[in-house]
Amino acid sequence: MSYASQIPSKMLSAHAPTRPHETILLGLPPTGPRPSYIFMTKRNLIRWFIKEVQWATPRNVAFFVEGKCTSKIRRAYSSELSEMQRENDRTLRLKRIKNQDGKYAYTLSAKSLPTFLFNHDVCLRDVIGKFLHGHGLLDVSFEQPADATVLHYRLELDNGHMSDKQLENKLRHYAGIGGQVIFIMRHRQCPRLEPRRLQKIFNLSEKVFPNMPNKILGACFTQYLENGIVWNRKGSAKIQISQ
């Protein structure tokens, strides 16, 4: 049986159980009803995700459905998405779109792909997929100033190129905004430097939000895709998404 042949049981519960080593997001409850997906087919689940994030690669879909992406899993979802381009119903049929560099993704309605920000946006969708895999079907917004928003959690993906001043200014954007911000710290050339970037954002958050240790949460990009754990500057953060 292929990885893409069934929906993992974790995706069939409205709230994934907390594992002992996991963190729990503190914050406000969701503001609206979530879609019912106990009886969703695998392909409908994939379409839901692609609609929420506008377009997706096989890797993005793998993190959403499986919570991980090996080369074997990626190949399975690449085949699955390719087959979904041949649906008889045009409203269900996926389209493959390309950017100017020839990179491609799958969509239901998007007309184009970014070129300059493509790699960043693919990694962002990896994070969103991993987040939704652990917490269920939640609305996703790409409204600024965050890279993405899920419920009251603002997601920021750092590529490792911003200076301390630029990072501090980004933190200050959230001074008057409620909820929490999750910084996922990625380093394009050298993943082993991601912990250093994470410590940097926590040091800056203590300066900008000295009395709000849970305002800024964070994780290393590589580590987050492996275990889904998020931290605050004092250690692991208790994370809970209320139903």
C-alpha positions as CSV (number, residue, x, y, z in Angstrom):
1,M,0.0,0.0,0.0
2,S,1.4,3.4,-1.0
3,Y,1.9,6.3,1.4
4,A,-0.7,8.2,-0.5
5,S,-3.3,5.5,-0.5
6,Q,-5.1,6.4,2.7
7,I,-5.6,9.2,5.1
8,P,-3.5,8.7,8.3
9,S,-5.7,8.1,11.4
10,K,-4.2,11.3,13.0
11,M,-5.9,13.4,10.3
12,L,-9.2,11.8,11.2
13,S,-9.5,13.3,14.7
14,A,-10.7,16.8,15.2
15,H,-7.9,17.3,17.7
16,A,-4.7,15.4,17.6
17,P,-3.6,14.1,21.1
18,T,-0.7,15.8,22.7
19,R,2.4,13.7,23.0
20,P,4.5,14.0,26.1
21,H,7.3,15.9,24.3
22,E,5.0,18.2,22.4
23,T,4.3,21.8,23.2
24,I,0.9,23.4,23.5
25,L,0.0,26.8,22.0
26,L,-1.5,29.2,24.4
27,G,-4.1,31.6,23.1
28,L,-7.6,32.3,22.0
29,P,-10.2,29.7,20.8
30,P,-11.0,29.4,17.1
31,T,-13.6,32.0,15.9
32,G,-15.6,29.8,13.6
33,P,-16.7,26.2,12.8
34,R,-14.1,23.9,11.2
35,P,-15.0,21.8,8.2
36,S,-16.1,18.3,8.9
37,Y,-13.6,15.8,7.5
38,I,-14.1,12.5,9.1
39,F,-15.7,11.2,5.9
40,M,-13.5,13.2,3.5
41,T,-11.7,11.1,0.9
42,K,-7.9,11.4,0.6
43,R,-8.2,13.5,-2.6
44,N,-10.8,15.8,-1.1
45,L,-8.4,16.3,1.9
46,I,-5.6,17.2,-0.6
47,R,-7.9,19.6,-2.5
48,W,-8.9,21.3,0.8
49,F,-5.3,21.9,1.6
50,I,-4.4,23.2,-1.8
51,K,-7.4,25.5,-1.8
52,E,-6.3,26.9,1.6
53,V,-2.7,27.6,0.6
54,Q,-3.6,28.5,-3.1
55,W,-1.0,26.2,-4.6
56,A,1.2,23.4,-3.3
57,T,4.0,21.0,-4.3
58,P,4.1,17.3,-3.6
59,R,6.4,18.0,-0.7
60,N,3.9,20.4,0.9
61,V,1.0,17.9,0.5
62,A,3.2,15.2,2.1
63,F,3.8,17.3,5.2
64,F,0.1,18.0,5.5
65,V,-1.1,14.5,5.1
66,E,1.8,12.4,6.5
67,G,3.5,14.9,8.7
68,K,6.8,14.1,7.0
69,C,8.4,13.9,3.6
70,T,10.9,11.3,2.5
71,S,11.9,10.8,-1.1
72,K,9.5,7.8,-1.3
73,I,6.6,9.7,0.1
74,R,7.3,12.7,-2.2
75,R,7.3,10.4,-5.2
76,A,4.0,8.9,-4.1
77,Y,2.3,12.3,-3.8
78,S,3.9,13.5,-7.0
79,S,2.1,10.6,-8.8
80,E,-1.1,11.3,-6.9
81,L,-1.2,15.0,-7.8
82,S,-0.4,14.2,-11.4
83,E,-3.4,11.8,-11.5
84,M,-5.6,14.4,-10.0
85,Q,-5.1,16.5,-13.1
86,R,-7.2,14.0,-15.0
87,E,-10.4,14.2,-13.0
88,N,-13.5,14.1,-15.2
89,D,-15.1,16.8,-13.1
90,R,-13.5,20.1,-14.1
91,T,-14.3,21.6,-10.7
92,L,-12.2,18.9,-9.0
93,R,-9.3,18.8,-11.5
94,L,-5.9,20.1,-10.4
95,K,-3.9,22.3,-12.7
96,R,-0.1,22.4,-12.9
97,I,1.4,25.9,-13.1
98,K,5.0,27.0,-13.6
99,N,7.0,30.1,-12.8
100,Q,9.6,31.8,-15.0
101,D,12.3,29.4,-13.7
102,G,10.3,26.4,-14.7
103,K,9.5,25.4,-11.1
104,Y,6.0,24.0,-10.8
105,A,3.2,23.4,-8.3
106,Y,-0.5,22.3,-8.3
107,T,-3.5,24.5,-7.9
108,L,-7.3,24.6,-8.3
109,S,-7.5,28.3,-9.1
110,A,-4.1,30.2,-8.9
111,K,-3.0,31.7,-12.2
112,S,0.7,32.1,-11.5
113,L,3.6,31.1,-9.2
114,P,6.2,33.5,-7.7
115,T,9.7,33.3,-9.1
116,F,11.9,35.3,-6.7
117,L,10.1,34.0,-3.5
118,F,9.3,30.5,-4.8
119,N,11.7,28.6,-2.5
120,H,10.6,30.7,0.5
121,D,6.9,30.1,-0.2
122,V,7.4,26.4,-0.7
123,C,9.2,26.1,2.7
124,L,6.4,28.2,4.2
125,R,3.8,25.7,2.9
126,D,5.9,22.9,4.4
127,V,5.5,24.6,7.8
128,I,1.8,25.2,7.3
129,G,1.3,21.6,6.2
130,K,3.1,20.3,9.3
131,F,1.1,22.7,11.6
132,L,-2.2,21.6,10.1
133,H,-1.2,17.9,10.3
134,G,-0.8,18.3,14.0
135,H,-3.8,20.5,14.7
136,G,-6.5,19.8,12.2
137,L,-8.2,21.6,9.3
138,L,-7.9,25.3,10.1
139,D,-8.3,28.4,7.9
140,V,-5.1,29.8,6.5
141,S,-4.6,33.5,5.6
142,F,-1.7,35.1,3.8
143,E,-2.7,38.6,4.9
144,Q,0.2,40.9,5.9
145,P,2.2,41.6,7.9
146,A,2.7,37.9,8.7
147,D,3.8,35.3,6.1
148,A,0.7,33.4,7.1
149,T,-1.9,33.3,9.8
150,V,-3.6,30.2,11.3
151,L,-6.3,31.2,13.9
152,H,-4.4,33.8,16.0
153,Y,-1.0,32.5,15.3
154,R,1.1,34.6,13.0
155,L,3.7,32.5,11.1
156,E,7.0,34.0,10.1
157,L,9.6,32.1,8.1
158,D,13.1,33.6,8.3
159,N,15.6,32.6,5.6
160,G,18.6,33.6,7.6
161,H,19.5,36.8,5.7
162,M,17.9,39.5,7.9
163,S,20.1,41.6,10.2
164,D,19.5,42.1,13.9
165,K,17.9,45.5,13.2
166,Q,15.6,44.1,10.6
167,L,14.5,41.3,12.9
168,E,13.9,43.7,15.7
169,N,11.8,45.9,13.4
170,K,9.8,42.9,12.4
171,L,9.1,42.1,16.0
172,R,8.0,45.6,16.7
173,H,5.3,45.2,13.9
174,Y,3.5,42.9,16.4
175,A,3.6,45.3,19.4
176,G,0.0,46.3,18.9
177,I,-1.3,43.1,17.5
178,G,-2.9,40.4,19.6
179,G,-2.2,36.7,19.5
180,Q,1.2,35.0,19.2
181,V,3.9,35.0,16.6
182,I,5.8,31.8,15.6
183,F,9.1,32.4,14.0
184,I,10.5,29.5,12.1
185,M,14.2,30.1,11.6
186,R,15.7,28.6,8.4
187,H,19.2,29.0,7.1
188,R,19.4,28.5,3.3
189,Q,23.0,27.5,3.1
190,C,23.7,26.0,6.4
191,P,20.9,24.4,8.5
192,R,23.3,23.8,11.4
193,L,23.2,27.6,12.0
194,E,19.4,27.6,12.6
195,P,19.7,27.2,16.4
196,R,21.8,30.4,16.4
197,R,19.2,32.3,14.5
198,L,16.5,31.0,16.9
199,Q,18.4,32.2,19.9
200,K,18.8,35.5,18.2
201,I,15.1,36.0,17.8
202,F,14.5,35.0,21.4
203,N,17.2,37.5,22.6
204,L,15.5,40.3,20.6
205,S,12.0,39.3,21.8
206,E,13.2,39.8,25.4
207,K,14.2,43.3,24.5
208,V,11.0,44.1,22.6
209,F,8.5,42.2,24.8
210,P,10.3,41.9,28.2
211,N,7.1,41.0,30.1
212,M,5.6,38.7,27.5
213,P,7.6,35.5,27.2
214,N,4.9,33.7,25.2
215,K,4.4,36.5,22.7
216,I,7.1,35.2,20.4
217,L,7.4,31.5,19.9
218,G,9.9,29.8,17.6
219,A,11.6,26.7,16.2
220,C,14.4,25.8,13.8
221,F,13.0,25.0,10.4
222,T,14.7,21.6,10.1
223,Q,13.8,20.5,13.6
224,Y,10.1,21.7,13.3
225,L,9.5,19.6,10.2
226,E,10.9,16.6,12.1
227,N,9.0,16.9,15.4
228,G,6.6,19.9,15.3
229,I,7.9,21.3,18.6
230,V,7.7,25.1,19.2
231,W,9.5,26.9,22.0
232,N,9.4,30.2,23.9
233,R,12.5,32.0,25.1
234,K,12.3,30.2,28.5
235,G,12.1,26.7,27.1
236,S,9.3,24.6,25.8
237,A,6.0,26.5,25.4
238,K,2.7,24.9,26.4
239,I,0.7,25.1,23.2
240,Q,-3.0,24.4,23.1
241,I,-5.5,25.0,20.3
242,S,-9.0,25.1,21.9
243,Q,-11.9,23.5,20.1
